[in-house]
Amino acid sequence: MNYRQLGKTGFNVSEVSLGTWQVGGKWGDEFSHKNADKILNTAIGHGVNFIDTADVYGGGESEKAVGRVVKSRSERIYVATKCGRRLSPHTNEAYQPKALRSFVEGSLRNMGLEALDLIQLHCPPTEVYYRPEIFGLFDRLKEEGKILNMGVSVEKVEEALKAIEYPNVTTVQIIFNMFRHRPSELFFPRAKEKNVGIIVRVPLASGLLTGKFSQSSTFGAEDHRHFNREGEAFDKGETFSGVDYETGLRAVAELQELFPGRENLAPIALRWVLMYEEVSCVIPGASKETQVVSNYSAENLPPLSMEQMEGVKEVYEKYFKKVVHQLW
């Protein structure tokens, strides 16, 4: 496993790390701690030392699983979690320091940790990024020893650029993949200037970039890929990166021609993300051990050629740029 510095945190983290949205079961399934333990331990066994979770994943069960496994290991594992999505309604007005403090303290209890290595605002409304009192809270939590660092998880480049104006923002988690290129144009260089760590989420476009989906693929009723294709439940950009499913399948078919002989495109998609030096780490998820092993095989791939990188760009410009580029 290779490691990169996570911005101002000073942490050296595994460049292919682990996201835990679906750890313990596929999206929408009942949480399985047995499955979660297998996935988490397999990831750590492959050299992963950075795990991202959130208080809403599995209704808090994901945090409990992460905390239990981390405390059982001898390795130094950096834990990142997120707060804010438990607010109902999830509005700018609902974001108040008192509520966020209670979420941080709840995460500490869930994981049984004395301090959080990284706490992130969990895709708040855009207006929240213009409220200094929200960011000031995390300075106080750091002084109290409850957190070591704060960051943000964002939907839009606009939000990322605003967030890094706050000196205490050490990381930004953002969607970036073969179907979503915009962050690399302006945000990546700005983040590098400010030594802000970049955590890439949704690198496989909700599984589309594995190359294993087809027109006949189906998803469970509780799976966001079934109910959130048009953004009915939360930001559309979280599901298939906001691209139309059928268009995505056509684009994947062209990517498979660009990378012939690969039944599973996931390692290639992850290697593409890591071609950007500004990226600190990428956090693919997994609902079973075989997916963990597949994801970390990206570490063994050689760098993509200039011709391959240009080919991916051409696919993006052909199918997606006019549709999604300015939205996120």
C-alpha positions in Angstrom: 0.0 0.0 0.0 1.2 3.5 -0.8 0.6 6.4 1.5 0.0 10.1 1.0 -0.2 13.1 3.4 -3.7 14.1 4.3 -3.2 17.9 4.1 -2.7 19.9 7.2 -3.6 16.9 9.4 -0.1 15.6 8.9 -1.5 12.1 8.8 0.1 9.7 6.2 -2.9 7.8 5.0 -3.4 4.8 2.6 -4.1 6.2 -0.8 -6.8 3.6 -1.3 -8.7 3.7 2.0 -12.3 2.6 3.0 -15.7 4.3 3.0 -18.3 2.6 5.1 -21.7 3.8 3.7 -22.6 0.2 2.8 -20.2 -1.7 5.2 -22.3 -4.3 7.1 -24.6 -4.9 4.1 -25.6 -3.4 0.8 -27.3 -0.1 0.7 -30.6 -0.4 2.5 -30.0 -3.9 3.9 -30.1 -4.6 7.6 -26.7 -3.9 9.2 -24.6 -7.0 9.8 -21.8 -6.5 12.4 -20.3 -9.9 11.4 -19.9 -8.7 7.8 -18.7 -5.3 8.8 -15.9 -6.9 10.9 -14.8 -9.0 8.0 -14.6 -6.0 5.6 -12.9 -3.7 8.1 -10.3 -6.3 9.1 -9.7 -7.3 5.5 -9.1 -3.6 4.6 -6.7 -3.1 7.5 -4.9 -6.3 6.6 -4.3 -4.8 3.1 -2.6 -1.8 4.7 -5.6 0.6 5.0 -5.1 3.0 7.9 -7.9 5.5 7.2 -11.6 4.7 7.5 -14.4 7.1 6.8 -17.8 6.7 8.4 -20.8 8.8 9.5 -23.3 8.9 12.3 -26.2 8.2 9.9 -24.6 5.1 8.3 -26.6 2.1 9.5 -28.3 4.3 12.1 -25.0 4.6 14.1 -24.1 0.9 13.7 -21.3 1.7 11.2 -19.6 3.9 13.8 -19.9 1.2 16.4 -18.4 -1.4 14.1 -15.5 1.0 13.1 -14.8 1.8 16.8 -14.8 -1.8 17.9 -12.5 -3.0 15.1 -10.1 0.0 15.4 -9.7 -0.6 19.2 -9.0 -4.3 18.5 -6.1 -3.6 16.2 -2.5 -2.8 17.1 -2.0 -0.6 14.0 -2.6 3.2 14.1 -5.9 3.6 12.2 -7.2 7.1 11.5 -11.0 7.5 11.9 -13.0 10.1 10.1 -16.7 10.5 10.7 -19.3 13.1 9.7 -22.1 15.0 11.4 -25.2 17.1 10.4 -27.3 14.7 8.3 -29.3 13.7 11.4 -30.9 17.1 11.5 -34.6 17.0 10.5 -35.4 18.9 8.5 -31.9 19.2 7.0 -31.9 22.9 6.6 -29.5 25.8 7.1 -31.5 27.0 10.0 -31.2 23.6 11.7 -27.4 23.9 11.8 -26.7 25.2 15.2 -23.5 24.8 17.3 -25.4 23.0 20.2 -26.8 20.4 17.8 -23.5 19.7 16.1 -21.8 19.4 19.5 -24.3 16.8 20.5 -23.6 14.8 17.3 -19.9 14.9 17.9 -20.3 13.6 21.4 -22.7 11.0 20.2 -20.1 9.7 17.7 -17.5 9.5 20.4 -19.9 7.4 22.4 -20.7 5.2 19.5 -17.0 4.5 18.7 -15.8 4.5 22.3 -13.0 6.9 21.4 -11.5 9.7 23.4 -11.1 12.0 20.3 -12.0 11.9 16.7 -9.1 12.1 14.3 -11.3 14.0 11.8 -14.9 15.2 12.0 -16.6 16.5 8.8 -19.7 18.5 8.2 -21.8 16.1 6.2 -22.9 17.8 3.0 -24.7 20.7 4.7 -26.8 23.2 2.7 -24.7 25.7 0.8 -25.7 28.6 3.2 -23.9 26.9 6.1 -20.5 27.5 4.4 -21.1 31.2 4.9 -21.6 31.0 8.7 -18.3 31.4 10.6 -19.9 30.5 13.9 -20.5 27.0 12.7 -16.8 26.5 11.9 -15.8 28.2 15.1 -17.4 25.5 17.1 -14.9 23.0 15.9 -12.0 25.1 17.2 -13.6 24.9 20.7 -14.1 21.1 20.3 -10.4 20.8 19.4 -9.4 22.8 22.4 -11.5 20.5 24.5 -9.7 17.5 23.1 -12.8 16.0 21.5 -11.5 16.3 17.9 -8.0 16.5 16.3 -9.1 18.0 13.0 -12.2 19.2 11.1 -13.2 19.0 7.5 -16.2 19.1 5.2 -17.9 16.7 2.8 -19.3 18.7 0.0 -21.7 18.4 -3.0 -20.4 21.3 -5.1 -17.0 22.8 -6.1 -18.4 26.2 -4.9 -18.8 24.8 -1.4 -15.3 23.3 -1.4 -13.8 26.6 -2.4 -15.7 28.5 0.3 -14.9 25.9 3.0 -11.1 26.1 2.5 -11.3 29.8 3.3 -11.6 28.8 6.9 -8.1 28.1 8.4 -9.4 25.1 10.5 -10.7 23.2 7.5 -8.0 20.6 7.0 -9.8 18.3 4.5 -12.5 18.3 1.8 -14.3 15.2 0.8 -15.7 15.5 -2.7 -17.1 13.4 -5.6 -14.5 12.9 -8.3 -14.4 10.1 -10.9 -14.3 9.3 -14.6 -17.8 10.7 -14.9 -17.1 13.9 -12.8 -14.0 15.9 -13.7 -14.8 19.4 -12.6 -13.1 19.4 -9.2 -9.6 19.0 -10.8 -9.9 22.2 -12.8 -10.0 24.9 -10.0 -10.5 23.3 -6.6 -7.5 20.8 -6.7 -4.9 23.5 -7.3 -6.5 25.8 -4.6 -6.5 23.0 -2.1 -2.9 22.2 -2.9 -2.0 25.8 -2.3 -3.6 25.7 1.1 -2.4 22.3 2.0 -5.9 20.9 2.3 -6.3 17.2 2.1 -8.6 15.8 -0.7 -10.7 12.7 0.1 -12.4 11.4 -3.0 -15.7 9.7 -2.5 -18.1 7.9 -5.0 -15.1 7.0 -7.2 -17.0 4.2 -8.9 -20.1 6.2 -9.6 -22.3 4.1 -7.3 -20.9 0.9 -9.0 -21.4 2.0 -12.6 -17.7 2.2 -13.1 -17.2 -1.5 -12.2 -18.5 -2.3 -15.6 -20.8 -5.0 -14.1 -24.2 -3.3 -14.6 -26.5 -3.6 -17.5 -30.0 -2.6 -18.6 -31.4 -5.6 -16.7 -29.6 -4.8 -13.4 -32.0 -4.2 -10.5 -31.6 -2.6 -7.1 -33.5 -3.2 -3.9 -36.3 -0.9 -2.8 -34.1 0.6 0.0 -31.1 1.1 -2.3 -30.5 4.7 -3.3 -29.7 3.6 -6.8 -33.4 2.5 -7.0 -35.1 5.5 -5.3 -32.8 8.4 -5.7 -32.0 8.5 -9.4 -33.6 11.9 -9.8 -32.7 13.2 -6.4 -36.0 12.5 -4.7 -34.4 11.8 -1.3 -31.1 13.7 -1.4 -28.7 15.3 -3.8 -29.0 13.5 -7.2 -25.2 13.8 -7.6 -24.7 11.1 -4.9 -26.4 8.5 -7.1 -24.5 7.4 -10.2 -22.7 10.8 -9.8 -25.8 12.5 -11.2 -25.5 11.0 -14.6 -28.3 9.2 -16.5 -28.1 5.5 -15.9 -28.5 4.5 -19.6 -25.9 7.2 -20.6 -23.6 5.8 -18.0 -23.8 2.3 -19.5 -23.0 3.6 -23.0 -20.0 5.5 -21.5 -18.8 2.4 -19.7 -18.9 0.4 -22.9 -16.5 2.9 -24.5 -14.2 2.8 -21.4 -14.1 -1.0 -21.7 -12.9 -0.6 -25.3 -10.2 1.8 -24.0 -9.1 -0.8 -21.4 -9.7 -4.1 -23.2 -9.6 -7.4 -21.4 -10.7 -6.1 -18.0 -13.9 -7.7 -16.8 -13.8 -5.5 -13.7 -13.1 -1.8 -14.3 -13.1 -0.8 -10.7 -9.3 -0.9 -10.2 -8.8 1.1 -13.3 -11.3 3.7 -12.1 -9.5 4.0 -8.8 -6.1 4.2 -10.5 -7.4 7.0 -12.6 -8.3 9.0 -9.5 -4.9 8.4 -8.1 -3.2 9.9 -11.2 -4.0 13.3 -9.6 -1.3 14.1 -7.1 -3.5 16.5 -5.2 -5.7 13.6 -4.1 -4.8 12.4 -0.6 -6.9 9.3 -0.7 -9.8 7.6 -2.4 -12.5 5.9 -0.2 -14.4 3.2 -2.2 -17.0 1.3 -0.3 -17.5 -2.4 0.0 -20.4 -4.6 1.0 -18.3 -7.8 0.9 -14.7 -8.9 1.2 -14.2 -9.7 -2.5 -14.9 -6.0 -3.3 -12.3 -5.0 -0.7 -9.7 -7.2 -2.5 -10.7 -5.8 -5.9 -10.4 -2.2 -4.8 -6.9 -2.6 -3.4 -5.7 -4.3 -6.5 -5.6 -0.8 -7.9 -2.3 -0.4 -6.0 -0.7 -3.0 -8.3 -1.6 -1.3 -11.5 0.9 0.8 -13.4 0.1 4.5 -14.0 -2.3 5.1 -16.9 -0.7 6.3 -20.1 -1.3 9.8 -21.5 -3.3 8.2 -24.3 -5.6 6.4 -21.7 -6.0 9.6 -19.7 -7.0 11.5 -22.9 -9.3 8.7 -23.8 -11.2 9.0 -20.5 -11.4 12.7 -21.0 -12.9 12.3 -24.4 -15.6 9.9 -23.0 -16.4 12.5 -20.3 -16.7 15.3 -22.8 -18.8 13.2 -25.2 -21.4 12.0 -22.6 -21.3 14.1 -19.5 -19.7 17.6 -19.7 -22.7 19.4 -21.1 -25.0 17.7 -18.7 -23.2 17.6 -15.3 -20.1 19.8 -15.4 -21.7 23.0 -14.1 -24.1 21.4 -11.7 -21.5 20.2 -9.1 
